[in-house]
Amino acid sequence: SDPNDLIGKPIVHASGYKQVTGEAIYCDDIPRINGELYLALILTSRSHAKILKIDPSKALKMEGVVKFYSAKDIPENRKWVGAIVHDEEVFISSEATSQGQPIGAIVAVDQATAKAAAKLVQVEYADIEPVIVTVEDAVAANSFFDSPMKLQHGDVDKSFAESDHVIEGEMRLGGQEHFYLETNAVLVVPKETDEIEIFSCTQDPCQLQKFTAQVLGITSNRVNVRVKRLGGGFGGKENKPRLMALPAAIAAHDLQRPVRCMLDRDEDMLITGGRHPFLCKYKVGFNKDGLIKGAKIELFNNGGYSRDFTPEVMERSIHHVVNAYRFPAVDITGWCCRTNLPSNTSFRAFGGPQGMIVAENIIWDISNYLGVEKTKIAEMNLVKNGHVMHYNQKLVHCTVERCWQQCLLQSDYDKRKREVIEFNKKNRYRKRGITVVPTMFGIGYTPAFMNQAGALVHIYVDGSVLITHAGTEMGQGLHTKMIQVASRALKVHPDKIHISETGTDKVPNTISTSASVSSDHNGMAVLNACNTIMERMADIIAEDPE
């Protein structure tokens, strides 16, 4: 075999040694630039209130404070941004709809001065009722984003009539904080002729490029977003980095000096939101053996003050609400709740877990109701080849049942369960549990056009290779995989291949690094670029294979 071909072989993470020794450069590790300023955000302190007055006078009197920015500094037609729908202001202008919304920013000569001055900015509020916090609050106040989502498959009423048993239940799922090791950070450096260079830890450089151009009133070709690496993301750095990057860009562009901002952990957790909490209600019909006939399911998610990705998360939850089980008939309704909390956003699996756990809870309820072993109920309801899912996709090459049997066999599940039962009989205070849970998750983006990527491959006269692709490295080893792909395609040793960073000036108009498909998308883009080069060099290689 080719020793240079490392596809499928265990290799060291491309920057692993740098990371464990502390040599890896993250956004806020970039050395200070001469004349650099620091930006601190002023955040709303009320959950729902009218903003009567913002007074920065005390802050501006502090030595070292350079300027205060607020909504007044952004033209009306430029100030609205958002993940899909532009329903968020860069700086809140008239009404606070959650604590932790940026209401202004102080720019000063250093971090300590900026943060101290930000605390001196006085904001007068007039509270507004109601303050909506929970899903139940939103339902009572009829506070939703748009109309409910509906997905129906089969005749649910008929399935209930033909069922031996019909039961109802509900469950709640709490939120989750991303808690990446590196909090959100940005460094914005103004250049000549309105050019702006942004060093960010975003998962979506092109979105940040687009909004920066919009807010500053310049074209995207003058904005270059550079991402060396992220200290974790998990979806939390897909849309949220703009919350501090855009104010920093406004200040840098206005003052013509570099501006830096890095959030403290408490600021980051307050501002950025997390996984969507869900309330799930269901009614399910099944026969005397436990075979599911149909279900009616209502999902409610807590979106926070703006849409962000809330409807898209709900859509994915609806698609995954039956998990790996066969539901011949379903009637699903999804409600996206608008509340007075920080907007929740994308998070690993993007609504999939909140949907799948509903099906799993239904299986448990049937098991408990009939007094039948849960694995038996689960097994009889697993999807099989040829089944049509509730979103009208026919399953081909379905391996769920085979995976299930193999998992039970290799884990020695039955034996281990007997041991757990015996242990629990003998121990009053210490208990053990065991179960097996199937999952079926659709990777990739629901809109087909988003499943794309790009790559730029340079080969230099000394034989070294430089690759830039659309994905961002956040610890998952994406750059390492791309080096493996290029190594095979170009037939060169990986040591000759280097990936420096992700940049919007190298690969434009890209999609965020998310949805568990970045290796597939960017890998194929790198492969395509390398194959193109090899085709061009075919005659030269034929003459001199070495």
Secondary structure, 3 states (H helix, E strand, C coil): CCCCCCCCCCCCCCCHHHHHHCCCCCHHHCCCCCCCEEEEEEECCCCCEEEEEEECHHHHCCCCEEEEECHHHCCHHHCEECCCCCCEECCCCCEECCCCCEEEEEEECCHHHHHHHHCCCEEEEEECCCCCCCHHHHHHCCCECCCCEEEEECCHHHHHHCCCEEEEEEEEECCECCCCCCCCEEEEEECCCCCEEEEECCCCHHHHHHHHHHHHCCCHHHEEEEECCCCCCCCCCCCCCHHHHHHHHHHHHHHCCCEEEECCHHHHHHHHCCECCEEEEEEEEECCCCCEEEEEEEEEEEEECCCCCHHHHHHHHHHHCCCCECCCCEEEEEEEEECCCCCCCCCCCCCHHHHHHHHHHHHHHHHHHHCCCHHHHHHHHECCCCCECCCCCECCCCCHHHHHHHHHHHHCHHHHHHHHHHHHHHCCCCCCCCCCCCCCCCCCCCCHHHCCCCEEEEECCCCCEEEEECCCCCCCCHHHHHHHHHHHHHCCCHHHEECCCEECCCCCCCCCCCCCCHHHHHHHHHHHHHHHHHHHCHHHHHHCCC
